[in-house]
Amino acid sequence: MISSSSRAGYHHGYVRQFECGAHKKFAWDLGGRLYSSPSYDNYQQVARAKRLKMTINGKPLCELDIRASTFTIFQALGGEPLDFVNDPDLDPYALPGFRREVVKALITATFGQGQLPGQWPQKASRDYRAGSLVEGEGITGKSLGEQYPIARVRDTVAGAYPLLAKLQQDSVEPPIWAQLQYWESEVVLRTMLDLQAAGIPSLTVHDSLLVPLDDAQIASNTMKRQFHSVTGAIPHIVPHLGPEQC
């Protein structure tokens, strides 16, 4: 697709990485994300602010991010799509009584475990202790479980999103996270191929696309169309600009 290097890292091409290949129901439909090559020091491994200093063919970039991508796909495939059309400001992680990062961590853990978790994952707990989980909260000296008892967060999330409450670990079916990752990767790949056919270059960061700023509206519309084609839902696309474009 694109071969480039910049201060934000290298990119020589993509490897599409499927998951759970030993699962008896594997049919090249689990995982499937596009990973930049080389596997070290590439643009996907740096912060967004640094990525947005990159250029493609000398043009400044815009990063188009699918808000709550995996969760939006989950709700859509379960028949309860999030309504971003009538409520474009909808943030599905913004539930009363909790910081959005905490709700997001709970939902991420739910997909990782295949059901609502009984305790906070170690990574979320470590990130909270380090002050990196909740923006602006810093190091509180308290554990994640002390500050946000998981039973309270879990009950609130289950009440807001009954589909999550119905999830149960199932050794027969492939992991839910791998299924959702596949559909997300299909949206991104199909969008990139459509843009390529239109002469518009793009770079993926799994649930977002870097595109030339001049082509951002076309790319956003293309991503919405492909998301709807794959999932039946219309997502909310958030554009992120570099400081010189703001």
N, C-alpha and C positions, 0 to 999 in steps of 0.2 A: 504494500500500500504506500507507505511513506517512509523514507529513510532520512533521519535528521539527527542533529545533535545541537545542544544549547547549554546555557548555564544551568538549566533545570534538569539535565540528565540526557541520556542517549535514547534513541529509538531506531532499531534496525528492522523491525517487523513484529509480527504477532505469533504467538503460540496459543491455540485454543485448547484449554485444559478441561477435559471432562473428568467427572468424579464417580466414585463408587462402581468402578468397572467390574468388580467381583460380584456385585449384586445380581441375583438371578433374573431380575426384571430390567437390567441395564440394556438400553437400546440407543445409546448415544444421545440420551435425553436427560442426563443428570450433570449438573455443573455446566461447563461449556464457556466459561469466561475467557476473554481475550487478554493474555498477559504479554506485556511489552518485552522484547528481547533487545539486549541481554538482560538476564535476570537480576543483575546488579546495576546500581547507579542509573536506572532508567526514570523517565519522567513520571511514571505512576507512583513512584516511591517518595516523591517530594510533596510538600504542602501546596495547597491550591494557590496561595499567593505567589509562590515561586513559579508554578506552572504558567500562571497568567502573564509572566514576563517573557514567555516564549513567543516566537512568531512562526507562522507557516508561510513560506514563500514571501517572507518579509512583512507579512500582515499581522496586526495585533489580533489577539484571540478573545473569544468569549467561551466560558464553560457553561454548558447547559446541563443542569442537574435535575434528575427526576425526583421530586420530593417524595420521601418515604417509599422508594421504588418497590422494594420487596414486599412490604406490607400492602401497598396498593394492589400489587399483583395477587397476593393472597386473598384479599377481600373480594377482588373481582372474580377470581376463579371459584370462590365460594358462594357467589351469587349475591353478595352484599357490597357492591362497589362503593368506594368513597366518592362523594359528589363534589368534585372540584369545579364543575361547570357552574353550578349555582352558588358555590361558596369558594371562590378562588383563593381566599385567605385561610382556608381550612388547614390546620396543622394537626394531623391525627395523633401526634405524640403529646399534644397540649391537653392534659386532663387535669381537672381541679385538684389542688392539694399537693401536686408533685411537679418537680422540674421536668421539662420535656426530655432531657437527657436520661433521666432515671426511667421514665416510661419507655423510651427507645431501648435502653439496655435490657429491660424486662422482656420486651417483644423480641429483641434479637436473641436473647437466651431461650425463649420459647421455641423459636424456629430451630435453634441449635440442638435442643434437647428433645424436640418433637412433642412437647407438652409444656404447660405452664410450670415453671421451676419451683421447687420447694425451698431452695436457698439461692442466694446470689452466687453467680459464677465467680471463680477466683480472679479472673481478669478484671471483671467489673469492680470487684472489691479492691484490688490493687490499684486500679486507675483512680478510684475514689480517694483512697488514702494518699495517693500522690498528688491529688488536687487536679487531675486531668480529665475526670469524667464529667463534672458539672461546670459549665463555663461560668467564670466569675466567682465561684464559691471558694476556690483555693483549698488549702489544707486546713481541715476543721479539727483534726485531732480525734474525730469519731470515725467509727467504721460505717460502711454503707448500710449494714443491717440495723445499726443503732439509729442512724439518721432517717433511714427510709425502710422500716420493717417490711420484709418482702410480702408478708401476708396481706398487708394493707394495700400495697401497690398491685399485687396480683388480683385482689378482689375488685379493685377499681378498674383495672384493665379488662378483666373478665366481664364485668358489668357493662362496660362500654362496647366491647367487641365479643359477642357470644361465640363467634367462629373460633376464636383463640381458645375459649374455654372448652370447646368440644375436641380440641386436638388431643390425641393420645398416642404414645409410642406404639409403633406397629412394626414388628420384625419382618412381616411379610412385604410391606410396601417400602419403597425407597425413602430415604430421609426427606422430610419436607423441605429442608434448606436446599438440598441438591435439586429438587424439582423446581423450586422458585428461582434458583440461580439460573437454571436452564432457560426458563421463559424470559427472564431479564436479559440474558445473553442473546437470545433470539431477537428481541426488540432492538438491542444495540447494533448487532451485526446487520440486520436488515436495513436499519437506518443508515449505517455507514455505506452499505452497498448502493442504496438509492442515491445518497449524496455523491458517491464516487461516479455513478452514471451521469450525474448532473455536472460533473467537473468540480465538485466541492470537496476538498480534503478534510479529514477529521481524525481525531485521536480519541480513544476511549479510556476512561478511568472507571470501568465496570458499570456504574449506574449514571455516568455522565459522559458528555462529549465535548471535546475542545474543537472549536471550528473558527474560521476567520470571522472577525466581528461583522464584516459586511454581509456575511451569509447567515447570520445567527437566526433571523426570522424564518428563512426557508428551512434551516436545519431543525428549528423548534417545531414547525408545522409537520415536517417529515417524521420526527420522533413521535409526535402525538398520533399521527396516522398509523404508524407501525405498532405503537403500543396498543391502540384500539384494535388493530387487526389481530394481534396475538392474544390479547386478554379480554377484549370486549369493553374495556374501560378507557376513559380519557384521563390522562395524568395531568398533574400540574408541573410545568417545567420552570425552574428557577434559573435565570441567567446571572452569571457572575462575571464581573468585569475587572480588569486590572485597574490600578489606581489612576493611571493616566487617562482611562476612558470614563471614569466616574465624573 
